[in-house]
Amino acid sequence: MNRTEILEELKKILSPYTVDKEKLAAINDDTDLIKDLKINSANLVDIIIDAEEKYNVEIDYDSAEKMIKVGSCIDVIAERLSEK
Amino acid sequence: MNRRVVVTGLGVVSPNGTGLPAFLNALQNGLSGIRFMPLYQELNFSCQVAGVPDFEWEQLKSYISEVTFHGLKGTNIGYGIKAALDAWADAGFAYDTDETRWDTGCIFGNSIADTEAMKNVIIRVDNKEARKLGSRVVEQAMNSGVTSYIAGRLGLGNKVITNSAACATGTQAILMGYEYIKHGYAKCMLAGSSEYVDPYVYGAFDSMRVLSRKFNDQPEKASRPMSATAGGFVPGSGAGALVLEDLEFALERGATIYAEILGGSSNSGGQRGGGSMTAPNPAGVIKSIEEAVSMAHISPDDIDLISGHLTATMADKQEIQNWSTALKRGGKDFPLINSLKSMIGHCLSAAGSIESVAAILQIKHNFAHPNINLDDPNPGILELIDRERMPAIQVNKDINILAKANFGFGDVNTCLIFSKYKNK
């Protein structure tokens, strides 16, 4: 799965956690989940759990802390997928 | 300063009607909301009927954001949100605000988190999967979940309190809201309560042998307050909410006023003098009614209608006796009395708020709703009050003053006095 494919999948994962669907459609590596998409910081945990389920991977606490921007989310997911 | 407190908005999720028009229609036509529950038969419960609101979960999307809706599992919270936000809109207020509404608070009660939803939490933890629970469990497991969702949606910034007093929860919430406004702490309070009786809570009541079990094949006949064949209560679920306001504040903004709260009292019989965890001490009940009448500065003779607790158990007769003693009225001189539980069962924490919404609608529309299923009044009750004081069909008359009481496990009592609003 390449980065573009992961990005498209990530949009679906993020969708229930943001009301701003226009911004979501236009996300890129620099998009900040909390500042730009106005995602409640408590929901980052849910996004990680949903991503784990979707990709059947385990994202440890340290990696999870890096998932602040869309780019870093893709980095972590791509890394986990490559380990499979 | 003598502040007056009025009711300016109502919202309801009741087994026999969700939303005010449906609920009013149900009250006026004696419609039952009690249904047969196939699951309860499967589970070998003795009582297999319940009061279940017609509630489309997806409709919550028009009340709360998609993000909040996603992951909302607590049925009690869903009912509470709908009733509270309907009441808020009914009072003429907008949902959205950028500023905190410092003058308005929320007192919403409930008994317990949705155990059915919590079951999934327990299973995950037991499977060593606690890390998969996510962020949305705690806010729905906490008793204050319901007030947190409501107050958060509306930006309420005054006192935000969750109360719990078993079956007296709803009336107690309204009394507390009234008191905060009366004492000048808040201009407006959104007060109410909700209850979702899931199979686990229901099962526990079933085991106490306090539920109706002889009418499983005739669900609408199963809840029979004050009748000789009353054989236990029927659990019900739902929510009720009232917007309470300082009269001056309400008049200034041109609000529509449904009714006035003249006073009330909340106490406990101390689980003494015949009172226990599950039974009220009559002295406590009588004192609560007497105090409510006294706080409201009315005479017992002014009461046109009593909305009783009257659950359809052995306790109904004692309750009538207590009212009769407290008000010093009996026979033909007793006020009209009715029990909404004949139509919707006993909604536990939500009973007081749903029944208060019904009380205010009866004041506004000048009627006493029927006691359905009262074909065979309890002979013991007939020794205390006249048959026609317990109407089996709707009575159309001016209802100026209405007394509403609920009595709960833990020997807690609350009595409220509602009145038509008069610009005296």
Interface residues (C-beta under 8 A of the other chain):
Chain A: P16 Y17 T18 V19 N40 A42 N43 V45 D46 I49 E52
Chain B: S65 E66 V67 H70 G71 R131 K132 G134 S135 R136
